[in-house]
Amino acid sequence: MSELRGRTAVVGVGEDGVGVAVPGSTPLDLVARSTRAALDDAGLAMSDVDGLFTASAYYQLPALNVGEYLGVRPRYTDTTALGGSSSVAHVGHAAAAIDAGLCDVALVVYGSTQRSDSGRLVSQSEASPHERPYRPRYPVTSYALAAARHMHEYGTTREQLAAVAVAARQWAQLNPAAFARDPLTVDDVLSSRMVSSPLTVRDCCLVTDGGGALIVTSAERAADLRRPPVYLLGYGEAQWHRNITHMPDLTVTAAVDSGRRAYDQAGLSPTDVDLIELYDAFTINPVLFLEDLGFCAKGEGGEFVASGAIAPGGRLPVNTNGGGLSYCHPGMYGIFALVEAVRQLRGEAGERQVPGDVALVHGNGGVLSSQVTAIFGTSATR
């Protein structure tokens, strides 16, 4: 068990502009407002922040842009860019930096106005020469390949994939802040516009605005702050490929490694987890991650999600805010999975609140490329 277990905690969370931002907002505006909300949540001031962890699809030097805009002069910065898993990685990196004495109060923050910008993002992807001749639609074509392979190899059905989107929508209907809350059925998913076979538009994440922030500090300092600490119990990251054509097995992700590392550090197993926040950019993602993280056997993910297990009232709450499929998805979703896990463990989730003291957050970046797993707990689990 790692010495980092329970030594740091999330003490504040904040969001801004989720769904559609205030007209005229820039990504930095959302960063600033979500940061202020997180600091207020923690009972801290901007002057307390001395560690800055951020990634961006807009700015080539995100820490410099964010630091200047916030007026923060950090003594430690990290702009690790792993796509949608970046914010989850930043929490683990912040914990290590705090424990090493490199900073005391870390800000993990992300903001995007992708929807207000008509869906445009500054692409940080590099086109693969092996894929370019086939004119893929990035990134959905890559995820469609994984979905098709899982269907071929394990008999997973379109209806089972659609059940992921339906469960996410059912959670979103319990969340007043969710962007998409209208009813959604399996038939609705199947009959919607095809984007990249076998995935329709309802198998794909939303395109929204949104900013999110977390404040991380030592467990000792956390004990004296405004909110109940949410401790980082375990963390792991892994990557096996960049482009989908180099993925060793389209049905197995590096989450098998990141999850194992997080469980080992936490001294826990899948049976100890009470709720899960997964990166669900496409409906195939939760199927793969539930298998690779040990919540069901390989090939049984489709049957598992179709059984109602991950929906409200099911035995394993997954993406309780509505996820990237129904809550929000402003280019990178990881920060919002983290915020939701913290709110759930603090008992602040309202109608969608589920019981439990252990939450697993899993981030995904690239095209099933970067996998990052973090396990959090309340004081009862530290």
N, C-alpha and C positions, 0 to 999 in steps of 0.2 A: 504494500500500500504506500503510495507516495506521501512524502512529508507535506505536500501542498494541499492535501485534503482538508477542507474546512478552514484554511488559513486566510482566505479572502471571501468577500461577500459583495453582492449587489445591494446597494443601499438606496438607490433612486432610479426611477424610470420615467420617461416622458415621450410623448409623440406630438406631432403637429402635421396638419395638412393631409391627414390620411384620407385617401379617396381623391378629393379635388382640393387643392390648396387655395388659399386666398389669392384672388387674381393679382397678377403682377409679381408673385413671389418667385424668388430664385431658390435653387437648392440650398444655398447658404442661409437664406432666411429660415427655411425649415430646420436646418441644423441648429441655428441659434435659438429658435423658439422651443424645439424639443429639448435642447440642452438646458435652457432656463427652467422648463417644466421638471426635468429630472433633478436638477439642483434644488429646486424648491421642495420636491418630494423628499429629498434626503435631508433637507435643512442645512445645506452647504451653500457657499458662495462661489462665484466664478474664480475668485482669487485663490480658492483652495485647490483648484485643478492644477496638477503639475505633470500629468501624464495624458497624452492625446493619442487615441487610436481611431483611425478613420480610413475609409476607402471611398472612391468616387468613380462614377462613369462620366463625370463632367470635367474634372480638374486633374491635370497631370501631376500636380504637386499638392495633393489634398490636405496634408497636414499644415502646409504653409498657408494655404487659402483659409482653412478653418481657423487656425490659430490667429491669423491676422483679423479675421472677421469677428471672432469672439473676444479678442484682446487677451488671449491666453499665451503665456510664455512658458511652455512645458520644458521640463528638464529631461523628458523621455518621450519619444514619438515612435509610432509604428504605423506604417501605411501598407502592410501586407495586403496584396490584392489577389484574392482567390475566387473572385466572382461572388455569387450569392452566399457563400459560406464565410465571407470575410469577417463579418461582425462576430460570429461565433468563435472564430479563430482569435479575434482581438481580445475577447474575454479571457481566454486561456493565456494569451501572451501578457495581458495586463496583470493577471494573477501572478505569473512568474516574475514580472518586473517589480511588482509591489513586494513580493517576498524577498527579492534580491536587494531591496532598498533603492531601486532606481527611480521610483516615484511613490507617492503616498496616496493620492486620489486620482484615479484614472477615469477619463471620459471616453466612452466608446460611442461613436455617433455616425449617423448616415442620413443623407437627405437627397431626394430626387423629385423633380417636377416633370416626370416622364409623360404623364397624361396631358398636362397643360401644354407640353411641348409637342403635342400631337403624336405621341408614341415614339418620338425620336430620342435616341441615346447616342452618346459618343461611343462607338464600338471599340472595345479593347481586345477584341478577338483577332486572331491571325488566321486567314483562310488557309486551309491545308491544301497543298498541291495535289494530294491524293483524292481529295473530295471535290475540288473546284469543277472538274469536268462534268460532274453530275448535277451541278447547279442546286445544291441543297438550300433549303430555307432555314437559315441558322436562327435559333438553336432547335426549333421544333422537329426538324427532320431527324436529328440525332436521337432525340427521345422517342420518336416514332419507330426508329429502328430497334431500340431496346424493347419497346412495347410489342412490336411484331415478333421479335425473337422469343419473348416470354410467352406469348400466345402460342407460338409454334411448339416450343419445347415443353410447356407445362399445361397446355389446354386452357389457359386463361382466356376469358371471353370479354368481348366489348362491354357487355352488361356489368361484369365485375369491375372493370375500369371505371365505368360510369358511376358505380356505387361510391367511389371515392369523392367525386364531385358532388354527389347528392348529400353525402354525410357532411362535407364541408359547408354546404349551403344550410343544412339543418342547424349546424353550430352558429353560422352567421345570423340566422334568424333569431337567435338568442342574444345577439350582440348589437346594440343600437348603433355602434360606430362602424359596423361592417359596410363596405361599399355595395355589395350585391346581396340583397335579402329577399328577393322575390322567390316564389316557389320554384323548385327544380326537381324534375323526375328523371329516372333512367331513360325514358323515352325522349325527353327533351334533349338529353345529352347526345343520344344516338342520332337523332334527327337534325341536329344543328349542323352548320356548315363544316364540311371537311376541310381541314387545314393541311395535314400531312398524314396520310393513311397509316395507321388506323385512328389517328387522333383528330377529333372535331374541335371546334372552337371552345366548346364547354369542357373539353379535356385539358384546356390550356389556362394558364394563370391570367389574372386580370392585368390591365395596364392602368396604373393609378399614379397619383402623387403620394408622397409621404416622407416624413422624417421621424427618426427614433433615436433615443439616447439612453445609455445606462451609466450609472456612476458605480465604480468598483473601488473598494478600499480594504484595508486589513480587517480581520475579524475583531481585533481589539478596538479599533476606532469605530467600527460598525456598531458595537454594543452601546455606544453613547449617542447614536443618531436617532432621527425622528421615526423611521420605519423599522419594522422587524427585519433583521438581516436575512437575506437568502444566500446561503453559502454555496460556493462552488466545491462540489465533492469529487468530481472526476472530469478529466478532459483527455481527448485524443484526436489527432488529425492524421490523415493519410491521403495519398494520391498515387494513382497508377498510370495515368495517361493524361493527355491534353485533348486530342481530337478523338471522336468516336471511332474512327477507323483503327485506332491504336488501343482500344479498350480490349483487354484480354478475353473477357466473356461478357457479352451484352446483358446477361441476366445476373451478374454478380458485381457489386460495387465495392470500392475501398472502405465502405462503412463497416465491413467485417473486421477491418483492422482498427479504424478509429473507435468503433464501439467497444471492441475488446480492451483497448487501451484505457478508455474512459471507465469501463466497469472495473478494471484492475485497480486503477487509482482510487476509485470510490469504495472499493471493497464490496461492491453490490453486483447484482445480476438482473436480467430482464424481469424476473418475478418480483423484484423490489420496487419497480417503477410504477407510479400511480397514474401519470399522465405524460403524454408525448406531444411535442411540437416539432413537426417535420417540415422540411422544405418541400412544398408540393407545387412546384412550377408546372408540372403535368401530372395527370392521374397515375401514370406508371410509377412515379417517384415513391409515393407511400407504399405501394406494393413491394417494390424492391427493398426499401429501407426497413420495413417491418420484418422482412425475411432476414436481411443481412445483419440487423441489430438483435436478432434472436427472439423476436416476439411470435414468430411462427416459422415453420420449416421452409426451406427453399422450394418454391413451386406452389406453396399453399397460400400465398399472399392474396390472390384473387378471391379464393373462397373465404378467406378471413374477413376481408373488407365487405364482401357481399352479404356476410352473415349479420351485419349490423353492429359488429364488435366495436367499430371506431366512431359510430354515430352517437348522438346524445342518448343516454340510457344504456349504451353498450358497455362491455366489460373492460374496454381499454380506451379511454378518451384520447382522441387524436385531433390536433389542430382545433382547439376549443374556441378560438376567436373567429374561425372561418377560413384560416389559412390563406395562402396566396391565390387559391381558387375563388374565394368569396370575400375575404376581409380586405386585403390590399396586396399589391405587388408593384412597387415602384422601381423596377429594374433589379434590385437586390432585396430579398425578403428577410434575410437572417436576423436583422435587428428586431423585427416585429415578433418573431417566434420567441426571442429572448424576453421581450417585454411581457408577452402573454404568460410565459412560464412564471415570471416573478409575480405578476398579479394573481395568478392562480394560487401560488404557494403562500401569498400574503392574505388570501381570502377576500380579494377585492374584485372578483369577476362577475358579480351580480347574478343574473338569471342563469348564466352558463357555468357558474362555479361548480367545481367537482372536488370531492374530498381527496386528501392525500398530502404526503410530506416529501415526496421525491418526484422530480420532473426531469425528463430527458429532452434536450433540445438538439436537433440534428440539422446541420447546414450542408448545402450542396452547392458547388460552384462549377462553372463551365458546363460541359455536357456529361454529367455524371462523373466529373473529373476529380474535384476536390471534395473530400468528405470530412466533416468536423463534428464531433460529438461532445456535448457538455452535459453533465449531470448536476442538478441543483437540489438542495434540501433545506428544510427549516431547521430551527434549533433542536428539534426532536431527533434529527438524523446526524447532527454534527459529531 
